Structure formats: structure tokens, C-alpha cells
């Protein structure tokens, strides 16, 4: 059974940084797509934050471009999201998402709160 476990969320002041990690229970080389999404307060839909298609350069949403960076660590089996210069508008539940063998998997989410 494929499992994704997010970690690294918490409370941070505006302008601060956090690093989210998503530990994946299967071999990273089988992943066709990896992404981070978020659901902000009051919204039902998750929005794309950053993503990587296998063999391609990473992408990020305009709202986080230059501040957030997605990366992978094959030795640790993690998908990471480095977030800097955080803003109150970044407050959300952040979810890890993967596509493996044409099947989509989601983590349970980790809360990020940006507040002074």
C-alpha cells in the first residue's frame, strides 16, 4: 500500500521559512509526477503550489514563484518543499501528491500557519 506522510508544518512569522517533507513508501523511480498542493481557509479546492514531472524541470505557481522550491531526495525517499519569505496568504493545509503507475495518491496534509 502506497503511503505519503507529510511533515515540517507549523507556525511561522511573516518573512520566515519552513521546509516541508513528504516521505514516500515506494521507490521514487516509479513516480511519474510529484506535487505539493494547498487548501487555504474558506476554500474547498486544493490549488497547485509546485510540481515535478519525471525527467522535467520543476514548476511552481505564480503566487509562490521565487519563494518556494520543490525538490526530491531519492536516498531519503522524500519530496521536499522549501518555503521562504512566507506570507499570511500562504496559510493553508499543504498536501503531497504523486502519480505512480497511473494511480494518484495523496498525503493527509500538514498545517502551515503564517502569523505574527
C-alpha positions in Angstrom: 0.0 0.0 0.0 1.4 3.4 -1.0 1.7 5.9 1.8 2.6 9.5 1.9 3.5 11.2 5.1 4.0 15.0 5.3 6.0 16.7 8.0 7.5 20.1 8.7 4.4 22.2 9.1 3.9 24.7 11.9 3.5 28.3 12.9 5.9 30.8 11.5 6.1 34.6 11.4 5.8 36.5 8.1 9.1 36.6 6.3 10.1 33.3 7.8 10.9 29.9 6.3 9.8 26.3 6.6 10.7 23.1 4.9 8.0 20.5 4.2 8.9 16.9 3.6 6.8 14.1 2.1 8.1 10.6 2.8 7.0 8.2 0.1 6.7 4.4 0.9 7.6 3.3 -2.7 10.6 3.6 -4.9 10.9 7.2 -6.2 11.9 6.0 -9.6 8.4 4.7 -10.2 6.9 8.2 -9.8 5.6 9.9 -12.9 4.6 13.0 -11.2 5.2 14.7 -7.8 3.5 17.8 -6.5 2.6 19.9 -3.5 -0.9 21.4 -3.2 -2.6 23.5 -0.6 -6.0 24.3 0.7 -6.4 27.7 2.1 -9.0 28.6 4.8 -12.5 29.0 3.4 -11.8 27.2 0.1 -12.8 23.7 -0.7 -10.5 23.1 -3.6 -6.8 22.4 -3.4 -4.5 24.6 -5.5 -1.2 23.6 -7.1 1.9 25.0 -5.4 4.7 23.3 -7.1 5.3 20.1 -9.2 7.8 17.9 -11.0 7.1 15.6 -13.9 9.5 12.8 -14.2 12.5 13.9 -16.2 11.4 17.5 -16.4 12.2 20.8 -14.7 10.1 21.7 -11.6 7.3 24.2 -11.9 5.7 26.5 -9.3 2.6 28.6 -9.1 3.0 32.3 -9.9 1.9 33.1 -6.3 5.0 31.3 -4.9 7.5 31.7 -7.7 10.9 32.8 -6.3 9.9 31.9 -2.8 9.1 28.1 -2.9 11.2 25.4 -4.3 10.2 21.7 -4.8 12.9 19.1 -4.8 13.4 15.3 -4.3 15.8 13.3 -2.3 15.9 9.8 -3.7 18.2 8.5 -0.9 15.6 9.6 1.7 12.5 8.9 -0.5 11.2 12.4 0.1 9.6 15.1 -1.9 10.5 18.5 -0.3 9.1 22.0 -0.4 11.4 24.7 0.8 9.4 27.8 1.6 10.9 31.2 2.3 9.6 34.7 2.7 6.3 33.3 3.9 3.2 35.5 3.9 -0.1 35.2 5.8 -1.7 34.3 2.5 0.4 31.1 2.5 -1.5 29.9 5.5 -3.0 26.6 4.4 -3.0 22.8 4.7 -0.3 21.5 2.4 -0.7 18.2 0.7 1.8 15.9 -1.1 0.6 14.3 -4.3 2.1 11.6 -6.5 1.2 9.7 -9.6 2.6 6.2 -9.8 1.6 3.6 -12.4 -1.3 5.8 -13.4 -2.6 5.9 -9.9 -3.0 9.1 -7.9 -2.1 9.2 -4.2 -2.4 12.0 -1.6 -1.0 12.5 1.9 -3.1 13.6 4.8 -1.7 17.1 4.9 0.3 19.3 7.2 -0.8 22.7 8.5 1.2 25.8 7.8 0.2 29.0 9.6 1.9 32.3 8.9 1.1 34.8 11.5 2.8 37.4 13.8 
